[in-house]
Amino acid sequence: MTEPLKAPFPLRGQKAWQASWRTILKQWVLPGWGYWELGDRVRARTFFFVWLIFTLLGALQLWAGGSEAGSVGGIFAFEPTSWLKSLGALGTLGLGPLYFPFVYLFGGSTAEPIRNLIQEYGASYLFIMGLLNWLSFFDLFDRRTGRWYWRLPEDERN
């Protein structure tokens, strides 16, 4: 007979941050890497391939839409005068370091507004993937600090 799972005491404050910041940074640099580090190989592969597909679809649609209309646009970039665009940029920044080449190619203050649905879909894929990666940071923080156990219903803890 197996023993019930002994849950680690959840880390708090500075110890929680020290235990998890590297894992979260790795997840931002390459989505899926944080889960790989924690040993969840299936989730890491799944997350990486979803990130890859969304990024490729977004890039292709932004490029195709821009070449069709002869304009560049679609990616939210930080603008001090527009808090709404900056909030969109913060969401898309969850995409990882790849966000910066996308802003250079398809965004920035000189970019024109989106002219067609192809660009809109491409920008939406990248935005959604950025938000999904931001959500994974919270999950990784809980897993790294031992808080995931306490999120489970009591009947599932053993």
N, C-alpha and C positions, 0 to 999 in steps of 0.2 A: 504494500500500500504506500502511495506517495504522500509525502508531507505537504500540508498546505503551504502556499506561497507566503514567504515572509517579506512583507513590504518594507522597503527602506523608508526611513523617516524623511519626509519631504524637506529639502533644503530651503532656507529662507534668506532674504536679504542679499548681502554681499557674497555669501558662499554660493547661492543659487546662480548669481551672475557669473562668478568665476568658473563655475562648473559648466556653464552652457554657452558662453559667448563664442568660443572657437567652433563649436558645432553649428551654431546659427550662421556664423561667417562663412563656413564651408558650404552650407546650404545656399547662401546667397551667391557665392562665387560660381558654383555649379549645382543647380537644383538636383537633389537626390543624394548628394555627397554626405549631407548631415545624417540621413537615414542609414546610409551605408556604414558610416562610422559607428552608429549605434547597433549595427548588426542586423537591421531589418532589410535584408537584401531584396526581397520581393517589392516592398514599398519603394525602395530606392530606385530600382529599375523602372517600375511603373511611373514614378514621378518624373524621372529623367526623360523617358520616352514621350510622356504627355507634354513636357516642357519643350522637347525637341520638335514635336509635330506642331504645336501651337506657334512656336517661334518661326519655323519654316513657312507655315501657312501665312502668318502675319507678314513676314518679309516679302513673300511672293505677291501677296495681294497689295501691299503698299507699293511695291515696285511696278506691278502691272497697272494699277490704278493711276499712278503718277505718270507712267509713260504714255498711257492712253490720253490723259487730259493735258499732258505737258506741264504738270505742276508738281510741286513737292509739298507734302503735308500729311498730317495724321497723327504724329506722336506728340503727346503732351510734353512740354518742356517747362522748366521752372521759370516763372516770370514774376518779379517782385510786385508788379502792379495788378496782377490778377490772381487772387487767392484760389479761385476755382480751377484754373489751369495748373497752378502749382500743386493743388490737391490731386489732380489727375496724374501729374508727373510723379508725385510720391507713390501713388498706386502702381504705376508702370515701372518705377525704379526697382520694385521687387523682382523684376525680370533678371536682375543681376548685372554684372559689368557690361553685358551686351546691350544694355539700355543706352549707353553713351554713343556707340556707333549708330544706333537707330536714330537718336536725336540728331546726330550730325547729318545723317542721310535724309531723314524724313521729318524732321521737326525743327524746333528752334523758333526764335522770334521772327525770322525772315520767312518762315514757311507760310504758304497760303492755306486757307481753310480747306477742309476736305471737300472735294468737288464731286465725288461719286461714291456709290455704295461699296465698290471694291476696296477703296481706301478705308472706308468706315469699318468694314469687316476685318481688315488687316490690323487696324489700330485696336479694335475690340479684342482680337485674339491676344495681342501683346498685353493689353491692360488686364484682361482676365487672368492670364498666366502670372502677371506680377502680383495681383491680389491673392491668387492661390498660393504663391510662394510666401507672401506675408503671413498667411494663415498657417503654413507649415512651420514658421518660426515659433509660433505659440505652442504648437504640438511638440516640436523638438525641445522647447524649454521645459514643458511638463514632463516629458519622458526622461530628459537628462537629470532633472532635479528630483525625480521620484514622485511627482504630483499626479502622474497619470493613474496610478493605482487608486487614489482617492476620488477620481472622477467616476470610477466604476460603481454600479449599484452594489449594495452589500452582498446580495446573493451571488454575484459574479466574482467577488474578490478571492475566493478560494478555489 
